[in-house]
Amino acid sequence: MASLGVFVALLSGVLLASPARCQVGVSYGMLGDNLPPPAEVVALFQQHNITRMRIYFPTTEILEALRGSNIELTLDVPREDLRLLASDAATAGDWIDRNVRAHWPNVLFRRLVVGNELIPSVAEAQFILPAMKNLHNALSSAGLENHIKVSTAVDTGVLGQSYPPSAGKFTAAAGDLLGPIVEFLSSTGAPLLANVYTYFAYVGNPADVSLDYALFTAGGAVVSDGKNSYQNLFHAVLDSVYAALEKIGAGGLEVVVSESGWPSAGSAAATVGNARTYNQNLIRHTREGTPRKPGRPIETYIFAMFNENKKAPGTEENFGLFYPNKQPVYPINFQTQSI
């Protein structure tokens, strides 16, 4: 999750279901010393009909708990592994053997995430593309390239301009790194992942971003942009990413929202009521697509499954849908089918 400062730059100017699979998943963070064991977590996902999960590093206990669960998994590659994975194809092959092939097909891997919010300024960003290529080649050697896609996750700080959405443009530094990455993603049929938090945009500049616009509760259009109008900030941010991709020749690339959520305690506007409103509306609005991409469902991962007590005190530790004792922080319907 990015810091507040990353999102201030944005201010420059239901559970979706297909016949077989729901579009909304939940990120399962593990920065807590009081969380339930993985087998109980998997059971909680199943109890609430959450059919997609994101985890931030591979652990045998979690992967074993997922066996036969029919939960589709997005698995992050740890940041500390990127240098070796980028430099040595054999290391990438071994990583795939240990963390993927040893569990496939009993664990339904959906994609690997190589680098979370590293572009453009983190040193390891230079290793993302070569690591992606080596991991993709290892999956291809195992015959899994059509089942498991390799991507990376960015935060919205990669946008140098985001208002209005049609003017969306990457910063020069982010564009230099993302240009060859999105070309690779296009060639392999993988999406780009983006972490989108309207909460940080709101608290960073409440004078210019209204709470109802951030929470999906505005009564009408807030932003007009040519033929498109925007009633919520989530769609506006996502369309600014699509516009930025178009400007570097990747307009056809899908964007998956790999994190989004709202805290229930800790600071301004972080209340149980606002968190419930945001996440329930997020579930509903993934079904309809965005004004720029109408009718295209938005695969989205709510952050996070639990409040995590080893995260920074205050807001950061209060993004969970559930307390560590598995009781809900607030009621939320994961089976909403319509807006």
C-alpha positions as CSV (number, residue, x, y, z in Angstrom):
1,M,0.0,0.0,0.0
2,A,1.4,3.4,-1.0
3,S,1.8,6.3,1.4
4,L,-0.5,9.3,1.4
5,G,1.9,11.5,-0.5
6,V,1.7,9.2,-3.6
7,F,-1.9,9.9,-4.0
8,V,-1.9,13.7,-3.7
9,A,-0.5,13.7,-7.2
10,L,-3.8,12.5,-8.5
11,L,-5.4,15.8,-7.6
12,S,-3.5,17.7,-10.3
13,G,-6.1,19.7,-11.9
14,V,-22.0,-6.2,-5.8
15,L,-19.9,-8.6,-6.4
16,L,-19.5,-8.9,-10.1
17,A,-20.2,-12.4,-11.3
18,S,-19.8,-14.3,-14.6
19,P,-21.4,-17.6,-15.0
20,A,-18.4,-19.3,-13.4
21,R,-16.4,-16.8,-11.4
22,C,-16.8,-13.6,-9.4
23,Q,-14.7,-10.7,-10.2
24,V,-14.0,-9.4,-6.7
25,G,-11.3,-11.0,-4.6
26,V,-9.7,-10.1,-1.3
27,S,-6.0,-9.5,-0.4
28,Y,-4.9,-11.7,2.4
29,G,-2.1,-9.7,4.2
30,M,-0.3,-11.4,7.0
31,L,1.4,-8.6,9.0
32,G,-0.2,-9.6,12.2
33,D,0.8,-11.8,15.2
34,N,-2.8,-12.8,16.1
35,L,-4.2,-13.9,12.7
36,P,-6.0,-17.2,12.3
37,P,-4.2,-20.2,10.8
38,P,-4.3,-20.4,6.9
39,A,-6.7,-23.3,6.9
40,E,-9.2,-21.2,8.8
41,V,-8.6,-18.3,6.6
42,V,-9.4,-20.4,3.5
43,A,-12.5,-21.6,5.1
44,L,-13.6,-18.0,5.8
45,F,-13.0,-17.1,2.2
46,Q,-15.3,-20.0,1.2
47,Q,-17.9,-19.2,3.8
48,H,-18.3,-15.7,2.3
49,N,-18.1,-16.9,-1.3
50,I,-14.8,-15.0,-2.0
51,T,-13.4,-16.9,-4.9
52,R,-10.2,-15.0,-5.6
53,M,-7.3,-14.3,-3.2
54,R,-4.1,-12.3,-3.4
55,I,-1.1,-13.1,-1.1
56,Y,2.2,-11.2,-0.9
57,F,4.7,-14.0,-0.7
58,P,4.5,-17.8,-1.0
59,T,4.3,-19.9,2.1
60,T,3.8,-23.6,2.2
61,E,1.2,-23.5,4.8
62,I,-1.1,-21.2,2.8
63,L,-0.5,-23.0,-0.4
64,E,-1.4,-26.3,1.2
65,A,-4.5,-24.8,2.7
66,L,-5.6,-23.7,-0.7
67,R,-5.4,-27.2,-2.3
68,G,-8.7,-28.2,-3.7
69,S,-10.4,-25.0,-2.5
70,N,-11.3,-23.7,-6.0
71,I,-10.0,-20.2,-4.9
72,E,-8.0,-18.5,-7.7
73,L,-4.7,-17.2,-6.4
74,T,-2.7,-14.1,-7.3
75,L,0.8,-14.6,-5.8
76,D,3.3,-11.9,-5.3
77,V,7.0,-12.6,-5.9
78,P,9.0,-11.2,-2.9
79,R,10.9,-8.0,-3.6
80,E,14.1,-9.5,-2.2
81,D,14.0,-12.3,-4.9
82,L,13.8,-9.9,-7.9
83,R,17.6,-9.4,-8.5
84,L,18.3,-13.1,-8.7
85,L,15.2,-13.9,-10.7
86,A,16.2,-11.2,-13.2
87,S,19.8,-12.4,-13.6
88,D,19.4,-16.2,-13.7
89,A,16.9,-18.2,-15.7
90,A,17.7,-21.3,-13.7
91,T,16.8,-19.5,-10.4
92,A,13.5,-18.5,-12.0
93,G,12.9,-22.1,-13.0
94,D,13.6,-23.3,-9.5
95,W,11.3,-20.6,-8.1
96,I,8.5,-21.8,-10.3
97,D,9.2,-25.5,-9.4
98,R,9.0,-24.8,-5.7
99,N,6.2,-22.3,-5.5
100,V,4.0,-23.1,-8.4
101,R,4.5,-26.5,-10.0
102,A,4.7,-28.3,-6.6
103,H,1.1,-27.2,-6.0
104,W,-0.5,-27.0,-9.4
105,P,-3.2,-27.9,-10.4
106,N,-4.6,-28.4,-6.9
107,V,-4.0,-24.7,-6.3
108,L,-5.5,-22.5,-9.0
109,F,-2.8,-20.0,-9.6
110,R,-4.1,-17.1,-11.7
111,R,-1.1,-14.8,-11.9
112,L,2.3,-13.8,-10.5
113,V,3.0,-10.3,-9.4
114,V,6.6,-9.2,-9.9
115,G,7.1,-6.1,-7.9
116,N,4.4,-4.2,-5.9
117,E,4.5,-0.4,-6.1
118,L,8.2,-0.4,-7.1
119,I,7.9,1.7,-10.3
120,P,9.6,4.1,-10.8
121,S,11.6,5.1,-7.8
122,V,12.6,1.9,-6.0
123,A,15.9,0.4,-6.8
124,E,14.5,-3.0,-7.6
125,A,12.3,-1.5,-10.3
126,Q,15.1,-2.2,-12.9
127,F,14.8,-5.9,-12.2
128,I,11.0,-6.2,-12.8
129,L,11.0,-6.8,-16.6
130,P,13.9,-9.3,-16.8
131,A,12.4,-11.2,-13.8
132,M,9.0,-11.2,-15.5
133,K,10.5,-12.6,-18.6
134,N,12.5,-15.4,-16.8
135,L,9.4,-16.4,-14.8
136,H,7.2,-16.4,-17.9
137,N,9.7,-18.6,-19.7
138,A,9.8,-21.0,-16.8
139,L,6.0,-21.2,-16.9
140,S,6.2,-21.8,-20.6
141,S,8.7,-24.6,-20.1
142,A,6.2,-26.2,-17.7
143,G,3.3,-25.7,-20.1
144,L,1.6,-23.2,-17.8
145,E,1.9,-19.9,-19.7
146,N,-1.7,-20.0,-20.8
147,H,-3.0,-20.7,-17.3
148,I,-0.8,-18.3,-15.2
149,K,0.1,-14.8,-16.3
150,V,3.0,-12.7,-15.1
151,S,2.5,-9.0,-14.3
152,T,3.5,-6.2,-12.0
153,A,1.5,-3.9,-9.7
154,V,1.8,-0.1,-9.8
155,D,0.3,2.6,-7.6
156,T,-1.3,5.7,-9.0
157,G,1.9,7.7,-8.3
158,V,3.0,6.6,-11.8
159,L,0.6,9.2,-13.1
160,G,2.1,12.6,-13.7
161,Q,-1.3,13.9,-14.8
162,S,-4.7,12.4,-14.0
163,Y,-7.3,15.2,-14.4
164,P,-9.4,15.1,-16.4
165,P,-9.2,11.3,-16.9
166,S,-8.7,11.6,-20.6
167,A,-5.5,13.6,-19.9
168,G,-4.0,10.7,-17.9
169,K,-0.3,10.5,-18.5
170,F,2.6,8.6,-16.9
171,T,5.5,10.5,-15.4
172,A,8.6,10.4,-17.6
173,A,10.4,8.1,-15.1
174,A,7.4,5.7,-14.9
175,G,6.8,5.8,-18.6
176,D,10.5,4.8,-19.3
177,L,10.0,1.7,-17.2
178,L,6.5,0.9,-18.2
179,G,6.9,1.2,-21.9
180,P,8.7,-2.1,-22.4
181,I,6.8,-3.7,-19.6
182,V,3.4,-3.1,-21.1
183,E,4.7,-4.2,-24.5
184,F,5.7,-7.5,-22.8
185,L,2.3,-7.7,-21.1
186,S,0.5,-7.2,-24.4
187,S,2.6,-9.9,-26.1
188,T,1.7,-12.5,-23.3
189,G,-2.0,-11.5,-22.8
190,A,-1.4,-10.3,-19.2
191,P,-3.1,-7.3,-17.6
192,L,-1.3,-4.4,-15.8
193,L,-2.2,-4.3,-12.1
194,A,-2.9,-1.0,-10.3
195,N,-3.5,-0.3,-6.6
196,V,-6.3,2.4,-6.4
197,Y,-7.2,4.1,-3.2
198,T,-9.6,6.9,-3.3
199,Y,-9.3,7.2,0.4
200,F,-5.8,8.7,0.2
201,A,-6.8,11.0,-2.6
202,Y,-9.6,12.3,-0.4
203,V,-7.6,12.8,2.8
204,G,-4.8,14.3,0.9
205,N,-7.0,17.1,-0.4
206,P,-10.5,17.2,1.0
207,A,-11.0,20.7,-0.2
208,D,-10.9,19.5,-3.8
209,V,-12.1,15.9,-3.5
210,S,-15.5,15.5,-1.9
211,L,-16.2,12.6,0.4
212,D,-19.2,11.4,-1.6
213,Y,-17.2,11.4,-4.8
214,A,-14.6,9.2,-3.1
215,L,-17.3,6.9,-1.6
216,F,-19.4,6.3,-4.7
217,T,-22.3,8.2,-3.1
218,A,-22.4,11.4,-5.2
219,G,-25.9,12.2,-6.4
220,G,-24.8,13.0,-10.0
221,A,-21.9,13.7,-12.3
222,V,-19.0,15.4,-10.5
223,V,-16.5,15.5,-13.4
224,S,-17.3,16.0,-17.1
225,D,-14.7,14.9,-19.6
226,G,-15.8,15.2,-23.2
227,K,-18.5,12.6,-23.8
228,N,-17.8,10.9,-20.5
229,S,-18.9,12.0,-17.0
230,Y,-17.8,10.6,-13.7
231,Q,-19.9,10.1,-10.6
232,N,-17.1,8.4,-8.6
233,L,-13.4,8.9,-8.2
234,F,-12.6,5.2,-8.6
235,H,-13.7,5.1,-12.2
236,A,-12.0,8.4,-12.9
237,V,-8.7,7.2,-11.6
238,L,-8.9,3.9,-13.5
239,D,-9.8,5.7,-16.7
240,S,-6.8,8.0,-16.2
241,V,-4.6,4.9,-16.1
242,Y,-6.3,3.7,-19.3
243,A,-5.7,7.0,-21.0
244,A,-2.0,6.9,-19.9
245,L,-1.7,3.5,-21.4
246,E,-3.2,4.7,-24.7
247,K,-0.5,7.4,-24.9
248,I,2.2,4.8,-24.8
249,G,0.6,2.6,-27.4
250,A,-1.1,0.1,-25.0
251,G,-4.7,1.1,-25.1
252,G,-5.9,-2.4,-25.4
253,L,-4.3,-3.6,-22.2
254,E,-6.6,-4.6,-19.4
255,V,-6.1,-3.0,-15.9
256,V,-6.8,-5.2,-12.9
257,V,-7.3,-3.3,-9.6
258,S,-4.9,-5.3,-7.4
259,E,-5.8,-3.3,-4.2
260,S,-8.5,-1.0,-3.1
261,G,-10.2,-0.3,0.2
262,W,-11.0,2.1,3.0
263,P,-10.0,2.0,6.6
264,S,-12.5,1.7,9.4
265,A,-10.5,3.6,12.1
266,G,-7.3,5.6,12.6
267,S,-7.7,9.0,11.0
268,A,-9.9,11.5,9.1
269,A,-12.9,9.8,7.5
270,A,-11.7,6.4,8.6
271,T,-14.9,5.1,10.1
272,V,-16.8,1.8,10.1
273,G,-19.6,3.4,8.2
274,N,-17.4,4.9,5.5
275,A,-15.4,1.7,5.1
276,R,-18.6,-0.3,4.7
277,T,-20.0,2.2,2.2
278,Y,-16.9,2.3,0.1
279,N,-16.3,-1.5,-0.1
280,Q,-19.9,-2.4,-0.7
281,N,-20.2,0.2,-3.5
282,L,-16.8,-1.0,-4.9
283,I,-18.2,-4.5,-5.2
284,R,-21.3,-3.1,-7.0
285,H,-19.4,-0.9,-9.4
286,T,-16.9,-3.5,-10.6
287,R,-19.7,-4.9,-12.7
288,E,-20.4,-1.9,-15.0
289,G,-17.0,-1.1,-16.3
290,T,-15.8,2.6,-16.5
291,P,-17.0,5.4,-18.8
292,R,-13.9,4.8,-21.0
293,K,-14.3,1.0,-21.0
294,P,-18.1,0.5,-20.6
295,G,-19.3,-3.1,-20.1
296,R,-15.8,-4.4,-19.3
297,P,-15.9,-5.9,-15.8
298,I,-13.2,-4.7,-13.4
299,E,-11.3,-7.5,-11.7
300,T,-10.7,-6.0,-8.3
301,Y,-9.1,-7.1,-5.0
302,I,-10.3,-5.5,-1.7
303,F,-7.6,-4.7,0.7
304,A,-7.6,-6.5,3.1
305,M,-9.0,-9.6,4.7
306,F,-7.9,-8.7,8.3
307,N,-6.9,-5.8,10.4
308,E,-3.1,-6.4,10.8
309,N,-1.6,-5.3,14.1
310,K,2.0,-5.3,12.8
311,K,1.4,-2.6,10.3
312,A,1.9,1.1,11.2
313,P,-0.4,2.1,14.1
314,G,-3.6,3.9,13.1
315,T,-5.0,3.9,9.6
316,E,-2.7,1.3,8.1
317,E,-3.7,-1.4,10.6
318,N,-7.5,-0.9,10.1
319,F,-8.2,-1.8,6.4
320,G,-9.6,-5.3,7.3
321,L,-13.0,-6.6,6.5
322,F,-12.5,-8.9,9.5
323,Y,-11.0,-8.8,12.9
324,P,-8.4,-11.5,13.6
325,N,-11.0,-13.4,15.5
326,K,-12.8,-13.8,12.2
327,Q,-15.7,-11.6,13.2
328,P,-16.7,-9.0,10.5
329,V,-15.7,-5.4,11.2
330,Y,-19.0,-4.5,9.4
331,P,-21.5,-6.5,7.4
332,I,-20.8,-6.7,3.7
333,N,-22.6,-8.6,0.9
334,F,-20.2,-10.4,-1.4
335,Q,-23.1,-11.7,-3.6
336,T,-24.5,-8.3,-4.8
337,Q,-25.4,-8.9,-8.4
338,S,-26.7,-5.4,-9.5
339,I,-26.0,-1.8,-9.0
